[in-house]
């Protein structure tokens, strides 16, 4: 495999035209919608949304009334099957991942309203930032317990919480500078560090064209760790500053999540780059408008935000806690060391398998909206880290485990990591090999059973295959089981004195079950009889012979 670099002279080379295989971000233009043949009208998913959503926000750049009419008049010969397998006339237009063949891709012709539609997504956009501040107040001012003031009225208690957040977590200039310097530095590394190329899945609405992705997360991650060490030991920027300024940094991340989401949505509408819109302003803002946003034709925002920002920040916060602990006690506890190992392995795994992420559901289907933006800028790095925050805020005697327990946690975690890493590798290597662009990278760590030659699989009418070999002959979502064990360990290492380190395990359990449900529903539609056979061949979802 050839390692390539974006610059051999220290500068990013200029490119002539669009690289081979790229899809240029569409400019601002109008497209006429082709009308389909009329059929007997039935209740559409959009009307179901009307039934539980009172009121509707107007779309300025996206003409909602036209979308609604198009969704009602479309020919649903495929009944929303992602692979276009028609239940009715097989020669009619197909609906492929919400796009009706021959129609305007800006309109979602088979909308599914997840998370409770407009009401649910509004609640999440308001509630989750408030929850993040609430948990920080409890972790900082109430010894890791739920904030409570029995002698105060509800209004007084609300003002009290606001005062604590305002005085202790105000997003001051220093926090803005730290946060955005890191983001910009990572963008520069994305554009300049050596890496490899990978290819995304074919985009049906673009005639099957495939985006090319530049993957250099491994070099970016190791260089980031090196620079963090240099800055710390030269006293230019002490690592423990991150844990000391956690509150203000969290507020900056929350504000940044909203600001970037607004800019991304408005920019997509202004340039006419929106894709698969439902016509509901709040819901579309949450789910996103643009499918493949890029800067300079190269920096892919979804890839950049998903791989680097959340997991690098999470690891650096834990590294910051270790530096603070060493500064205070002269050593790092086994519990903090456990989290440092866990967060390093997770961030490193995202980087070493970055070229496989290009063909995942997030890259192929999910749009760049509030859900992905806020979650990667603020939600993941600054709420999943409460295990680290608890250890940083307490004396080791409060949470110390015995050596046998620590040995068990380390050993069982490393076994789960091996299963998680190799199961993801088996699945992604199988997909890439099937499409003819697999890469055998020698990134750390190299683990046995990372791929399966001549793997058993089930062919589907869409041309895809369902893997029924390796780890996936035992359970269909065995990698989710490993992820759940990771989350459980992140909470368990802190003990049971505080609820906040257990937020991530609880939240992740709900999220991963919901994600599995969404995936199963989509695959049943997409693969039809092949999926039925798949469920018979591999009857267990999470734990072999159990569930």
N, C-alpha and C positions, 0 to 999 in steps of 0.2 A: 504494500500500500504506500502510495506517495503522500508524504506530508507536504501540504502547500501553505504558503503564507500570503497574506494580502499585500505585503510590501517587502521587497527585497532591498529597498534603499532607505527604509525608515518612513516612507510616505505611502499613503494609500494611492495605488495606481488609478488613473482615470480609465474608464471603460468606454469603448466605442459601441453605442447601442445597448440593446438589452441582451444579457447573457443567454446562451442557448437554453431553451426549455423554460424561460421565465415568462410570467404573465405580467404585463405592465399594469400598474394600478390605474383603473379606468379614470379618464378625465371627466369633466363635467359635460354630459351630453344627454340628449333625450332619446329614448327608445320607444318605438310604438309597440304596443302589446298585440300579439296575434290572438284573435278570438277563436275559441274552440267551438266545436259543434254543440248544439244545445241538447241537454238531456233533462230527464225528469229531476226537478230540484228537490233536494233534501236538506235537512238541517246541517249546516256546516260547522266546523270547529270554531269559527269566528262567532257564530250565533251562540254557541255554548258559552263562549267567553262573555258575551253580552248578558247572559242569564245571571252571572254572578259578579259582574262588574258594573257598578252604577256610575254613569258619567264616563266621558271619554275625552282625553286631551287632544287638541287639534295638532295635526302634523303640518308643518309649513312646507318644508322641502319635499316631503313624501306625501302624495295626495292620498289620504286615507280612504276617502270615498271610492276612488278608483280601485284601490286595493281590495276593498270589501266586495265590490261588484265582481272583480276578477276572481276572487276566491269563491264566490257563489256560482259563477258561470263556468268555471273550469270543468274540463272533462276528467273525472276521476276514474279513468279506466284502470289505473294501477292501485287505486285505493290507498295511495300514500306509500306504496312499497318503495323502499330506497333503491332496490335493484331494478325497478321498472317492471316486475313481473305482473302482468295484467290479470285481473280477475274477470274482466269483461272482454272487450275487443282487443286482441293482442296487437293489432296494427295501429291502435290509437296512440296519442301522445302519452308518454310516461311521466310520472312524477318521481324525480330522483332527488332525495334529500331536500324536499320542499320546492324544488324547481320543476316547473312544467315544461317539458321539451318544446322549444320554439318560442317560449314566452319570455317576458322580462324577468331576469333573475333578481331584480330588486324586490319582487313580491314573493312572499311565502305562500305557496299554493296548498300547503298542508300543515297549517300551524298547530303546534302543540304548546299549550300554556302551562309551563312548569312553575313550581314554587308558589302556586296560588294566584297566578296571573298578576294583574296590575296591583291588586291589594297586597298580595303576598310579597312581591318584590319591593313595594314601597315600605312595608314594615321591616324588611331586611335591611334596606338602605338607611333607615333611620335607627333601627334597633341595634344593629351590630356595632356601629361606632360608640353608641351609648354604653353598650355592654363592655366594650374594651376599656373605656374610661372607668366604669364601675369596678371592673376586676382590678385595674391598676390601683384605684383608691383602696380597695380591700387589701391588696398585697402590700401596699406602702404604709398605710396609716392604721390598719386594723389587724396587724400581725398575721396577715394571710387569711383572715376570716371575712365573712360577709359584713359589709358596713351596716351598722345598726345603731340608732340613737332612740331608745324607747321613750325618752323624756321630750322628744321633739315632735311637733306636728308634721304631717306629710309635707306641707309647704316649707316649713323650716328645715326639714331634713333634705329636701331637694335643693334649697339654697346652700345648705352646708356642703353637700356633695359638689355643687357647682364651684363653690369657693375653693375647695380642696383641689379640684381639677384645674381651676384657673391659676392658682398660685403655684402648684407643684408640677403641672404638665403644660404650662403655657408654651406655645411653639415659638420660641425666641429665635433670634437671628443665628445664633451659634448652631442650634439644632437644624435649621434650614440649610445652613452651609455644609454641615457634616453630611446630611442625608443626600442632598443634591450633588455634592462633590463626588460621593460614592456612585450615584446613578450615572453621572456623566463619565466618570472614569471607567465604569463597566461598559458603557457604550463605545468608548474609545478602544478598549480591549477587544470588544466584539469585532471591531472593524480592522484591527491591526495584528492580533496574535495569530500564530500559525494554527492551522486546523485542517479539516477534511470537508469534502462536499457530500451532501446527501440529497435525495430526491423525495418530494412529497407525493401523495396519492394523486391520481388524475382528477381534475376538476371538471365534472360533466358540463356545467354551464359555460365553460371556456373551451369546449370542444375536446376535452380530455387532456389538455395541457397540464404539465406538472411544474410546480415551483422547485427551484433549486435552493438549498439551504447551506449556509456556511457554518460549520460546527467547530468551535474552538473553546468550548467550556472548560475542558481539562486544563489547557494552558492558562486560561483566564483565572481559574480557581487557584491554581498553585502560585501564579504570579501575585494574586491578591493576598494570599497568606504570607508570601515573602515580603511584600510591601508593608503589610500590617506589622510584621515583626520588626522591620527596619524602622518604621515610624515609632514603634513602641520603645525600642532599645536606644534610639537616638533622642528620645524625649520630645520629638516633634509632635506626636499625637499618642498619648497613652491609651492602650487598648481598653482599660477599664473605664474610660470616658463614656463608652457606649452604655454600660450598665448604670453609671452614675447619672447620665442624662436620659435614662430610658423614657420617662414620662414625656418630656418635650419632644423627643424623637418620635414617639408613638403619635403624638398630636400632629406633628409634621407629616407623618406617613398617612394619617387619616385625611388630612386636608389635601395632600397630594393625590390621594386616590380619587377624591371628588373632582379636583381640578383637571387631572389628566382625562378622566372619564368624560367630562363636559367638552373638553377640547376635541377628544377623539370623535365624539358623536357629532358635534357641530361641524367639524372638518369633513367627515364622511358625507353629511347631507349637503354641504356647500359644494363639494367636488362631484356630487352625484355618484359616490362610490358605495352607497349602501347596498346591502344584499339581504334577501330573504326577510323583508320587513313584514310585520303583522298589521301595522296601522295603529297600534296602541303605543302612544308616545312613551309612557313610563316603562312599560314592559320592554319595548325595543331599546330604550336607553340602558336598562339593566342587562339585557342579553347582548347588546352591541349592534352596531350598524354595518361596520366594514368587516369583511371576512379575512382579508390578507393585507393589512396595512404595513407599509414598509417606508423607511427613510433612506434616501439616496439610492433607491431601487435595490437595497441590499439588507439593511438592518431590519430584520423581521421582528416586529414588536411583540407578537405572541410568543415566539421562541425566546426572545430576549427576556421578557417578563417572567415566563414560566420557569426557565432553567436557572437563570443567574440570580435575579434579585431576591426572591423570597428565601432561598436556601443558603445563599451566601450570607445574607443578613442574619439569619437564624444561627448559623455556625459562628459568625463573628461575635454575636451577643454572648454565646456560651463561652467562646474563647476569652471574651472580656471578663466574664464572671470568674474564669479560672485565673486570669491575671490579677484581678482584685483580691481573690482569695490568697494567692501566693504573696501578694503585697502585704496582706494583713497577718497571715498565719505562718508564712514561710513554707507552705506546702499546698498541694491540691488534693482534696479528698477523693476517695474512690467514687463517690456519688457524682461529683462534678466531672471527674474523669470519664465516668460512664456516659454522661450526656455529651461530653466533648467527642467521644468516640462515635456515639450514635448519630450526632448531627454532622460530623465529618463524613461518615459513611454514606449518609443520605445525600448530602450535597455532592459528594464525589461521584456517587452512582448516577445522579441526574446528568452530570457532565460526561462521564465516560460512556454513557449510552445515548448521548445527545442526538446522534445521527438517526437513532431509532424513533425519537419523539416526533420526527417529521411526518410520520404516517399515522399518528394517533388521532383519536377523535377530537381532542382539543385543537390540534393544528388543522385538521381537515374540515371540521364542521362548526365548532364553536366560534362565535364572532367576538371581536375585541370590544367588549363593553364593560360596564361597571363590575359585573360579576368577576371577570378575569382580572381587570385592572386593579380594583380595590383589594381583591383577595391576595394578589401577588405583591402589591406595594405595602399593604398594611396588615391584612387579616392573617396570612400565614406567618410572616416573620415575627409579628408583635402580639400575637395571641397564643400561638403554639409554643412560645418560649416561657410560659409561666412556670414550668418546671425549673428552668434556669433561674428565673427571678426569685422564686422561693428559696432556692439554695443560696443565692447571693445575699439574700436579706436575713439569713439566720445563721446562728452559730452551728458548726458541724455536730455538736452534741445533740441538737434538736432532732436531726434526721438521720443519724448514723445507723447503718445496717451492720450486722455481723459479717465477718469475712466469708463464712460459708454461703450466706445469702448473696453477697456481692459476686462470689465466684459463679454461683448458679445464674445470676442475672447476666453477667458477661457472657458465659458459655451459651446459654439459651438464646441470647440476643444474636450472637454471631452465627448460630445455626439458622435462626430465622432469617438473618440477612443473606446467608448462602442460598436458602430456598427462594427468597424474594428476588435476589439478583439473578440467579440462574433461570428462574421461571420467566421473568421478564425478558431475559436474553433469549431463551428458547422461543418464546412467542414472537418477538420482534425479528430475530434472525430467520425464523420460518417465513414470516411475511416478506421480508426483504429478499430472501432467496427466491421465493415464488415470483417476485416481480423483477428479478434479475439484477439487483444492485446491492447485494449484501456486502458488508465490509467486516473483516476480521481484525478489529483494532486490538493492539496489545497494551491496553490501558490498565492501570492498577485498580483493583486487584483482579488477576486472572483466576477464575474459579473453574473447577471441574464440572462437567455436564452443562456447559453454557449453551450448547447447541445439540440438535438431534439430526444426524444424517438420515435421509430417507424417512422422515417422520410420517406416521400414519395421520390421515386427515380425511375430511369429508368435503367433497366438491359441492359448490352451490351454483345456482343458475346465474348468479351475478358475476361469476368468474373467480370469486374469492374462495378460500378454503378455511375450514374450521379444524384447528389442531386438536387431535385426540391422542397425543403422545407425550412422553416426558412427564413433567409435573401435571400437565393438563389432561392426563388420562385418569387422574385421581379426583380433581375438582376443577370446575370451570373458572372459578375466581380465586384460586389458591394464593395468588399474589396479593389479593385484598386481605386474606387471612393474616399473612405476614405483616402487612401494613397495620392491621389492627393490633397485632402483638407489639409492634414498635410503639404505637400510641399508648398501649397499656403500660409498657415498661417505662415510658417517659413520665407517667404519673406515679407509678409504683416506687420509683427510685427516690421520690420525695417523701414517701410515707403517706399518712392519712390525716395530718393536722390541718391541712388547708384544702379547700375545694377547688381552688383555681388551677393548680397543676392538672387536675382531672377534667378540666373543661375540654382540652384537646381530645383525650380519649372518648369522652361522651359525644362531643360534636362530630368527631371523625366517624364514629360508629354509625350515627344517624346519616351523615353525608354519604358514606360509602355504601350503605344499604340502599339509599335513594338512588345513587349513581348506578348500582347494580340493577335496580328495578328499571331505570330509564334505558339502560343498555339492553336488558332482556326484551323489553317491549319493542325497541327499535329492531333488534335482530330477528325477532319473531316475524315482524313485517318484512324485513329485508330478505331473509333467507328461507322463509316458508317451511316446506317439508324438510329441507336439510337441517333446519334448526330443531325440528321435532326429533329427527334421528340423532342429532347431537346430544340432546337432553336424555335420550335413551342410552346412548353410549357412555355418557358421563353424567350420571344422575345427581351427583353431589355438587353443591354450589361453592361452599366455603371450606368445609372440613371433611376430608374423605371418611365415608362410612358413618358420618354423623349428621351433617346438614348440607 
